[in-house]
């Protein structure tokens, strides 16, 4: 049986449907990314799968156990690191991990060895006597992960674990996650960073409570219809406004200081883009086709969905 399985899982809060008939399967030992913007339903999905919240409809199983009927048993096999993981700022790194070991009912025998292993694993050994409140954001996330892993869970749920963390700490955190895969831990991680999603074995794109695509990063990229054109100009925001007004394309969006356009006929569209922008007095530095990122695909799929809804 898969490590995580959901069938028609739904959650409504009055008239608001936060999760809408979610069906997915996550295999043992893979890292699965749930990707979507704020309000997509990622946190609610996490709470449903960890048994914190009961669904309005549907079923889910984690580590072979039903998350509602066997909720207490499920908790023995999982770890859940929420966006606001409950570290105690006045306790040291070592005391926090020891406290969570008590919460999980871990026996004293073998505990010290496990704690030292986790400290080394998360590169926190030099800081084990430092109070948690005096750690950097990235170190707090590593400590939260160490606390969550103290009882050696089969399935690890991480709700936007690197949100607000600097890029170097994000990279270190993901390196630790890859090490966990070698121990056959199944990792279910939600993120709003699409570059992080490309590190996952498989990803699910989520929007307004619904899954709109599931697959490997390469499979998801294959959903983009047409070619991706990158435009560099000194006035990128103005360029987007003009192109949305005058250019017919699958999607037109601003990505940093560059404009991305998805088009079925790239050569013709590149010529048209140059004519539109230069005709309005904008200097075009370069126009070229590029490989799409997951973020490009996500924007493209959402634009297509919006078009279907309008139709």
C-alpha positions in Angstrom: 0.0 0.0 0.0 1.3 3.5 -0.7 2.7 5.5 2.2 0.0 8.2 1.7 -3.3 7.7 -0.1 -6.3 10.0 -0.4 -9.6 9.4 -2.2 -12.0 12.2 -2.7 -10.7 14.1 0.3 -12.7 17.3 0.9 -12.9 19.9 3.6 -15.5 22.7 3.7 -15.8 25.6 6.2 -19.3 26.7 5.7 -19.6 27.8 2.0 -15.8 27.8 1.6 -14.4 24.6 0.1 -10.7 24.6 1.2 -9.9 21.1 -0.2 -12.0 19.9 -3.1 -12.1 16.1 -3.8 -8.4 15.6 -3.5 -7.2 12.2 -4.8 -3.5 11.3 -4.8 -1.0 8.6 -3.9 2.5 8.9 -2.5 4.9 5.9 -2.6 7.1 4.9 0.2 10.5 6.5 0.2 9.7 9.4 -2.2 9.7 13.1 -1.7 6.3 14.5 -2.8 5.8 18.3 -3.2 2.5 20.0 -2.9 2.8 23.3 -4.7 0.5 26.3 -4.8 0.1 29.9 -3.7 -1.2 31.1 -0.3 -4.8 30.0 0.1 -4.5 27.1 -2.3 -5.4 24.6 0.5 -2.0 23.2 1.2 -2.1 23.6 5.0 -5.6 22.2 5.3 -4.5 19.2 3.2 -1.6 18.6 5.7 -4.0 18.8 8.6 -6.4 16.3 7.0 -3.6 13.8 6.2 -2.1 14.0 9.7 -5.4 13.5 11.5 -5.5 16.9 13.1 -8.7 17.8 11.2 -11.5 15.5 10.1 -12.6 15.7 6.5 -16.0 16.8 5.3 -15.9 13.9 2.8 -13.5 11.3 1.4 -10.9 9.1 3.0 -7.2 9.0 3.5 -4.6 6.5 4.7 -1.1 7.1 6.0 1.4 4.3 6.7 -1.5 1.9 6.0 -3.8 3.4 8.6 -7.0 5.3 8.2 -6.4 8.9 9.4 -9.8 9.2 11.1 -10.7 5.7 12.3 -7.0 5.0 13.4 -5.9 8.6 14.1 -4.0 7.8 17.3 -2.1 4.9 15.7 -1.2 7.2 12.7 0.5 9.6 15.0 3.0 7.0 16.1 4.2 6.6 12.5 4.4 10.3 11.4 6.0 13.6 12.2 4.4 16.9 11.3 6.4 20.2 11.2 3.9 23.0 10.8 4.7 26.5 9.7 4.9 27.6 13.3 6.6 24.6 14.9 6.5 24.8 18.7 10.0 25.3 19.8 10.6 26.7 23.3 12.9 29.7 23.1 14.1 29.6 26.7 15.2 25.9 26.3 18.5 25.0 24.7 18.7 23.0 21.5 19.4 19.9 23.5 16.6 20.5 25.9 14.1 21.1 23.1 15.0 17.7 21.4 14.8 16.0 24.8 11.4 17.5 25.5 10.0 16.2 22.2 11.5 12.8 23.0 9.4 12.8 26.2 6.3 13.9 24.2 6.7 11.0 21.8 7.2 8.6 24.7 10.7 7.6 23.6 12.4 5.4 26.1 15.6 6.6 27.9 17.5 3.7 26.6 19.1 4.7 23.3 17.8 8.2 23.5 21.1 10.0 24.0 22.6 8.2 21.0 19.6 9.2 18.8 19.9 12.8 20.0 23.6 13.0 19.2 22.8 11.4 15.8 20.2 14.1 15.0 22.5 16.9 16.2 25.2 15.7 13.9 22.7 15.1 11.1 21.4 18.7 11.3 24.8 20.3 11.9 23.6 21.6 15.3 26.2 19.8 17.5 28.2 23.1 18.1 25.0 24.8 19.2 23.4 22.2 21.4 23.7 24.4 24.5 22.4 27.6 22.8 18.9 28.7 23.6 16.5 28.1 20.7 15.4 31.8 20.8 18.9 32.9 20.0 19.2 30.7 16.8 18.9 32.1 13.3 15.8 31.3 11.2 17.5 28.5 9.3 18.9 26.9 12.5 15.5 27.0 14.1 14.1 25.1 11.1 16.8 22.5 11.4 16.1 22.2 15.2 12.4 21.8 14.4 13.2 19.0 12.0 15.4 17.3 14.5 12.6 17.4 17.1 10.2 16.0 14.5 12.5 13.1 13.7 13.3 12.1 17.3 11.0 9.1 17.2 12.1 7.9 13.7 8.8 8.4 11.8 7.9 6.6 8.6 6.2 9.6 7.0 7.4 13.2 7.5 5.0 16.1 6.8 6.5 19.5 6.3 4.3 22.6 5.8 6.3 25.3 3.9 9.4 24.5 6.0 11.7 27.1 4.4 9.2 30.0 4.2 11.1 33.1 5.1 14.5 31.3 5.4 17.5 32.6 3.6 18.6 30.9 0.4 21.7 29.2 1.9 19.7 27.8 4.8 17.1 26.6 2.3 19.7 24.7 0.4 21.1 23.1 3.6 17.6 22.1 4.7 17.0 20.3 1.4 20.3 18.6 1.6 19.2 17.1 5.0 15.9 16.0 3.4 17.8 14.1 0.7 19.7 12.3 3.4 16.4 11.2 5.0 15.4 9.5 1.7 18.2 7.1 2.1 16.6 6.0 5.3 13.3 5.2 3.4 11.5 8.1 5.1 8.6 9.3 2.9 8.5 13.1 2.8 5.4 15.1 2.0 6.3 18.8 1.7 4.3 21.8 0.8 5.9 24.9 -0.7 5.2 28.1 -2.5 8.7 28.1 -4.0 8.5 26.4 -7.4 12.2 26.1 -7.6 12.1 23.9 -4.6 9.4 21.7 -6.2 11.8 20.8 -8.9 13.8 19.0 -6.2 10.9 16.6 -5.5 10.4 13.1 -7.0 6.9 14.1 -8.0 4.8 17.3 -7.5 1.1 18.2 -7.4 0.0 21.7 -8.4 -2.8 22.9 -6.2 -5.1 25.9 -6.7 -8.3 26.9 -4.9 -8.5 23.6 -3.1 -8.2 21.4 -6.3 -5.3 19.5 -7.7 -4.8 20.6 -11.3 -1.8 18.4 -12.2 0.3 15.6 -10.7 3.6 14.1 -12.0 7.4 14.3 -12.1 8.8 17.8 -12.6 9.5 16.9 -16.2 6.0 15.5 -16.7 4.5 18.7 -15.3 6.7 20.8 -17.6 5.3 18.8 -20.5 1.8 20.3 -19.8 2.8 23.6 -21.2 1.3 24.1 -24.6 3.5 26.0 -27.0 7.0 27.5 -26.5 8.2 29.9 -23.8 9.7 33.2 -25.0 11.8 35.4 -22.7 11.9 39.1 -23.4 14.4 41.5 -21.8 13.7 45.2 -21.8 14.5 48.1 -19.6 10.8 48.6 -18.9 9.5 45.1 -18.2 6.3 46.2 -16.4 5.3 48.5 -19.2 6.2 45.8 -21.7 3.7 43.4 -19.9 1.0 46.0 -20.1 1.5 46.6 -23.8 1.7 42.9 -24.7 -1.4 42.0 -22.7 -3.2 44.7 -24.6 -2.0 44.0 -28.1 -0.6 40.4 -28.3 -2.6 37.2 -28.5 -0.7 34.5 -26.6 -1.4 31.6 -24.2 0.0 33.6 -21.2 2.0 36.7 -20.6 3.7 37.3 -17.2 6.4 39.1 -15.4 9.2 37.0 -14.0 11.6 39.2 -12.1 13.0 41.7 -14.6 12.0 39.6 -17.6 8.8 39.0 -19.5 7.7 35.5 -20.3 5.2 34.7 -23.1 3.8 31.3 -24.0 3.0 31.1 -27.7 2.1 28.4 -30.3 4.1 30.0 -33.1 7.3 31.4 -31.4 9.0 32.8 -34.5 6.0 34.8 -35.5 5.3 35.9 -32.0 8.8 37.1 -31.4 8.6 39.3 -34.5 5.3 40.6 -33.3 6.6 41.3 -29.8 9.5 43.3 -31.2 7.2 45.3 -33.4 4.8 46.1 -30.6 7.4 47.1 -28.0 9.7 49.1 -30.4 6.6 50.7 -31.9 5.8 52.1 -28.4 9.4 53.3 -27.9 10.6 50.5 -25.7 14.2 49.2 -26.2 14.3 45.4 -26.5 17.5 43.9 -25.2 16.8 40.3 -26.3 14.0 38.0 -27.3 14.6 34.2 -27.2 12.9 30.9 -26.5 13.9 29.2 -23.2 13.2 26.0 -21.3 10.1 26.5 -19.0 10.4 26.3 -15.2 7.6 24.8 -13.0 6.6 28.4 -12.3 6.1 29.1 -16.0 4.0 25.9 -16.3 1.9 26.8 -13.2 1.1 30.2 -14.6 0.3 28.7 -18.0 -2.0 26.0 -16.6 -3.8 28.6 -14.4 -4.3 30.9 -17.4 -5.7 28.0 -19.4 -8.1 27.1 -16.5 -9.2 30.7 -16.2 -9.9 30.7 -20.0 -12.0 27.6 -19.7 -14.0 29.1 -16.8 -14.7 32.3 -18.8 -15.8 30.1 -21.8 
